[in-house]
């Protein structure tokens, strides 16, 4: 029996080159390394170089020196640029850049670049205070929401930053990009252009006591748990990207209770059927500015069980469907931009789901999108 013929059997073998000629024949490209570093509310750290003629900003990082490994480059550059030595916990993105890309500044003799983007972690307030810049190289630094950070970066650098940041938020595999575009499957956060918005109101504490009688409840939002312990987020698309939210919304005059608001909004926005809503607490809004300056009011936080998820539908308030995401409570807090108070609220919601309904604690997992046809819940 004859063996099958492989197409490679017909390829004419290349003549072996002498060592002195082989090395120059190899593909040459630049190698770079950078890091996603955030503050405690999820804003991304950028630095402003003094040497860029177009005034664009950069992620912390730099050029790999001959014989240097990219992760060592990243740590060295962060130490030189910021005076810090953060741990690098993962490779979030690998990007290849063409030598003729339109973002390349005219006259730059670039043979192309491969860039590694690492996870540089989260800085505490004390670590941020300790940042020291080499002012001959960097004029300033800033922590920016992802939508604002994109505006300060060159377009391709913004695409790399977003892919890496979302890989961290979504706990997805390393993003592989070519000229700013994913070369493999596009993760949900990228597909829906999801951004994190810092919301300083949630620096306020969660009050666990009942809402005082004289304080109107203007909002009701909930951590909505599916049977495996994850929660549902909705993402509202907009001209500057989609912003994630918990299901819920503004209490209307037709709602007899805030719980009625929750059931109505969850069905309209995310096609969720909920059961057993329980109040976790409330946050004080001192001005009610978003409601026309109504004065002090309460924004209620609840937890509820999801018993059914229907097919995607148009939200009657906005005229378009929302993206629906499944995340762990910890991931949800990060995506919501609530900082440490949000992380504590996520923990409380998870403990409530475990103690009240026997739901498991959701472990680290990749963020998933709820399919348009809905989901069956066992």
C-alpha positions in Angstrom: 0.0 0.0 0.0 1.4 3.3 -1.0 1.4 6.3 1.4 -0.4 9.5 0.5 1.5 12.2 -1.2 1.7 15.5 0.7 1.8 18.8 -1.3 5.0 19.6 0.5 6.7 16.6 -1.2 6.6 18.6 -4.4 8.3 21.7 -3.0 11.8 22.2 -4.2 14.1 22.3 -1.2 16.0 25.5 -0.6 19.7 25.5 -0.9 21.3 25.8 2.5 22.9 29.1 3.0 26.2 29.6 4.6 25.9 30.9 8.2 27.1 34.3 7.3 24.3 34.7 4.7 21.6 33.0 6.7 21.3 35.4 9.6 20.8 38.5 7.3 18.2 36.6 5.3 15.9 36.2 8.4 13.0 38.6 8.7 13.9 41.7 10.7 11.5 43.7 12.7 11.4 45.9 15.8 10.3 44.4 19.1 8.5 46.4 21.8 6.9 45.8 25.2 4.2 47.8 27.1 1.8 47.4 30.0 -1.8 48.0 30.9 -1.7 49.6 34.4 -4.8 51.0 36.1 -5.8 52.8 39.2 -8.3 51.4 41.6 -11.3 52.5 39.6 -10.1 51.0 36.3 -8.7 54.1 34.6 -5.7 53.3 32.2 -2.3 54.8 32.8 -0.8 56.7 29.8 2.4 58.7 29.6 3.1 61.8 27.4 6.5 61.5 25.6 8.4 64.7 24.8 9.8 63.3 21.6 6.6 62.7 19.5 5.9 65.4 17.0 2.2 64.6 16.8 1.7 65.1 20.6 0.3 61.5 21.0 0.5 59.6 24.3 1.7 56.0 25.0 1.2 53.1 27.3 4.2 52.7 29.7 6.9 50.6 28.0 9.6 50.8 25.4 12.0 49.2 22.9 13.4 45.7 23.5 17.2 45.9 23.6 19.4 43.3 21.8 19.3 40.0 23.7 16.6 41.2 26.1 13.4 39.4 26.7 10.1 41.4 26.3 8.9 40.9 29.9 12.3 42.2 31.2 12.1 45.1 28.9 8.6 46.0 30.2 9.8 45.9 33.9 12.9 47.9 33.1 11.0 50.6 31.2 8.3 50.9 33.9 11.1 51.3 36.5 12.9 53.9 34.4 9.7 55.8 33.4 7.6 55.6 36.6 10.0 54.6 39.4 7.8 51.5 40.0 8.3 47.8 39.8 4.9 46.2 39.4 4.4 42.5 38.8 3.6 41.4 35.3 0.9 38.7 35.6 -0.1 37.9 32.0 0.5 38.6 28.3 -2.7 40.4 27.3 -2.0 41.1 23.7 0.6 40.5 20.9 0.5 42.9 18.0 2.3 42.9 14.7 2.6 46.3 12.9 3.2 46.6 9.1 6.1 48.8 7.9 3.6 50.7 5.6 0.8 51.3 8.2 -0.8 54.8 7.9 -0.1 55.5 11.5 3.6 55.3 10.9 5.0 58.9 11.0 6.4 60.0 7.6 10.1 59.5 7.2 10.3 56.8 9.9 12.4 53.8 8.6 10.4 51.1 10.4 10.7 47.5 9.2 7.6 46.6 11.2 7.1 45.9 14.9 6.0 43.1 17.1 4.7 44.4 20.5 3.9 42.5 23.7 1.4 44.1 26.1 1.5 42.8 29.6 -0.8 43.1 32.6 0.9 45.5 35.0 -1.9 45.3 37.6 -3.6 47.9 39.7 -1.9 50.7 41.6 -3.0 51.8 45.0 -3.3 55.5 45.8 0.1 55.4 47.6 1.8 53.8 44.5 0.3 56.5 42.3 1.7 59.1 44.6 5.1 57.6 44.3 5.3 57.9 40.5 8.4 59.8 39.4 8.9 60.7 35.7 12.2 61.3 33.8 11.1 64.7 32.5 13.6 64.8 29.7 11.6 61.9 28.2 8.1 62.1 29.7 6.3 65.4 30.5 3.3 64.0 32.3 1.2 61.0 33.0 -2.6 60.5 33.4 -5.1 57.9 34.4 -7.9 58.0 31.8 -11.2 56.2 31.1 -10.8 54.0 28.1 -12.9 56.2 25.9 -10.7 59.2 26.7 -7.5 57.3 26.5 -8.2 56.3 22.9 -8.4 60.0 22.0 -4.8 60.6 23.2 -3.3 57.6 21.4 -2.5 57.1 17.8 -5.4 55.1 16.3 -3.5 51.8 16.1 -2.1 52.3 19.6 -5.7 52.9 20.8 -6.8 49.6 19.2 -4.0 47.7 20.9 -4.7 49.3 24.3 -8.4 48.5 24.1 -7.8 44.8 23.0 -5.3 44.3 25.8 -7.5 46.1 28.5 -10.6 44.1 27.5 -8.6 40.8 27.5 -7.8 41.7 31.2 -11.4 42.6 32.0 -12.9 39.7 30.2 -10.4 37.1 31.3 -10.1 36.0 27.7 -7.1 34.5 26.0 -4.2 36.7 24.8 -5.4 38.9 22.0 -3.5 38.5 18.7 -3.7 41.5 16.5 -2.3 42.6 13.1 -2.4 46.3 12.4 -4.8 46.9 15.2 -7.3 44.2 14.2 -8.0 40.8 15.8 -6.8 37.9 13.7 -8.8 35.3 15.6 -12.3 35.3 17.1 -13.4 38.8 18.4 -14.2 38.6 22.1 -17.6 40.1 23.2 -16.2 43.2 24.8 -14.4 44.1 21.6 -17.3 43.1 19.4 -19.6 45.5 21.2 -17.0 48.2 21.8 -17.5 48.0 25.6 -15.8 50.7 27.7 -15.5 51.3 31.4 -16.8 54.6 32.8 -15.6 55.9 36.2 -18.7 56.8 38.3 -17.6 58.8 41.3 -21.0 58.7 43.0 -20.2 55.1 43.9 -17.5 56.2 46.2 -20.4 56.7 48.5 -21.0 53.9 51.0 -23.8 51.3 50.5 -26.3 51.9 53.4 -27.6 48.5 54.6 -30.4 50.0 56.7 -33.9 50.5 55.3 -34.4 53.6 53.1 -35.7 56.4 55.3 -39.3 57.2 54.7 -38.7 60.8 53.7 -36.1 59.8 51.1 -37.6 58.9 47.6 -36.2 56.0 45.7 -35.4 57.1 42.2 -33.5 54.1 40.9 -33.6 50.3 41.3 -30.9 48.1 39.8 -30.0 44.5 40.6 -27.3 41.9 40.5 -29.2 39.3 38.5 -27.8 35.8 39.0 -28.0 32.8 36.7 -27.8 29.3 38.3 -24.0 29.1 37.9 -23.4 32.2 40.0 -22.6 34.6 37.2 -24.6 37.8 36.7 -26.1 39.5 33.7 -24.9 42.9 32.5 -26.4 44.9 29.7 -24.3 47.2 27.5 -26.0 50.2 25.9 -24.4 51.1 22.5 -23.6 54.7 21.8 -21.5 56.9 19.5 -18.4 56.5 21.8 -18.9 52.9 22.6 -21.1 50.8 24.8 -21.3 51.3 28.6 -22.2 48.3 30.8 -24.9 48.5 33.4 -26.8 46.3 35.8 -30.3 45.6 34.7 -32.8 48.1 36.2 -33.6 51.8 35.9 -35.6 54.7 37.0 -38.7 54.3 39.1 -41.7 55.4 37.1 -45.0 56.7 38.5 -46.7 53.6 37.2 -44.4 51.3 39.3 -46.0 50.5 42.7 -42.6 49.5 44.2 -39.0 49.7 43.2 -39.1 45.9 42.8 -41.8 46.5 40.1 -39.3 48.8 38.4 -36.7 46.1 38.4 -39.0 43.5 36.9 -40.1 45.8 34.2 -36.7 47.2 33.2 -35.0 43.8 33.3 -37.6 42.4 30.9 -37.4 45.4 28.6 -33.6 45.8 28.5 -32.4 42.2 28.8 -35.5 40.0 28.4 -34.9 38.6 31.9 -37.6 37.0 34.1 -36.6 37.5 37.7 -37.6 36.0 41.1 -37.0 36.6 44.7 -35.6 40.2 44.6 -33.9 41.1 47.8 -32.7 44.6 48.8 -28.9 44.8 49.5 -28.9 48.5 50.4 -28.9 51.9 48.9 -26.6 54.8 47.9 -27.4 58.4 48.7 -27.7 60.8 45.7 -27.5 64.2 47.4 -28.6 66.3 44.5 -30.8 64.3 42.2 -29.3 66.4 39.4 -29.8 63.6 36.8 -33.5 63.8 37.6 -33.8 67.6 37.2 -32.4 68.5 40.6 -35.1 66.8 42.7 -32.8 66.8 45.8 -31.7 64.0 48.0 -32.8 60.5 46.9 -31.9 56.9 47.2 -30.5 54.6 44.5 -31.5 51.1 45.5 -29.4 48.0 45.0 -30.9 44.5 44.9 -30.1 40.9 44.1 -32.4 38.6 42.2 -32.5 35.1 40.6 -32.9 34.9 36.8 -35.4 32.2 36.0 -35.6 32.7 32.2 -33.7 34.6 29.4 -35.8 35.3 26.3 -34.7 36.2 22.8 -33.1 39.6 22.3 -35.5 42.4 21.6 -35.6 46.1 21.1 -35.6 48.2 24.3 -38.7 50.4 24.1 -36.9 53.3 25.8 -34.0 53.5 23.3 -35.3 51.9 20.1 -32.4 49.3 19.9 -31.4 46.1 21.5 -28.8 46.0 24.3 -25.8 43.6 24.3 -26.2 41.0 27.1 -23.2 39.7 28.9 -22.5 37.0 31.5 -19.8 37.9 33.9 -18.6 37.0 37.4 -19.7 39.6 40.1 -16.0 40.7 40.3 -15.8 41.3 36.6 -19.1 43.1 36.7 -17.8 45.5 39.3 -14.7 46.2 37.2 -16.7 46.9 34.1 -19.1 49.2 36.0 -16.2 51.4 37.1 -17.4 51.5 40.7 -13.9 51.0 42.2 -13.4 49.4 45.7 -17.0 50.2 46.8 -18.3 48.3 43.8 -16.0 45.3 44.6 -17.4 45.2 48.1 -21.0 45.4 46.7 -20.2 42.5 44.3 -18.9 40.4 47.2 -22.1 41.2 49.2 -24.3 40.2 46.2 -22.4 37.0 45.7 -22.7 36.1 49.4 -26.4 36.8 49.3 -26.9 34.6 46.2 -25.0 31.8 48.0 -26.8 32.1 51.3 -30.3 32.8 50.1 -30.5 30.6 47.0 -27.6 28.1 47.3 -25.9 29.4 44.2 -22.2 28.7 43.7 -19.5 31.3 43.9 -18.6 32.2 40.3 -15.0 31.5 39.6 -12.7 33.3 37.2 -14.2 32.8 33.7 -14.2 34.4 30.3 -17.0 36.9 29.7 -19.7 35.4 27.4 -22.4 37.0 25.4 -26.0 35.7 25.8 -27.0 34.5 22.3 -29.8 36.4 20.5 -32.1 33.5 20.8 -31.8 33.6 24.6 -30.8 30.8 27.0 -32.4 27.9 28.8 -31.5 27.9 32.5 -31.4 24.5 34.2 
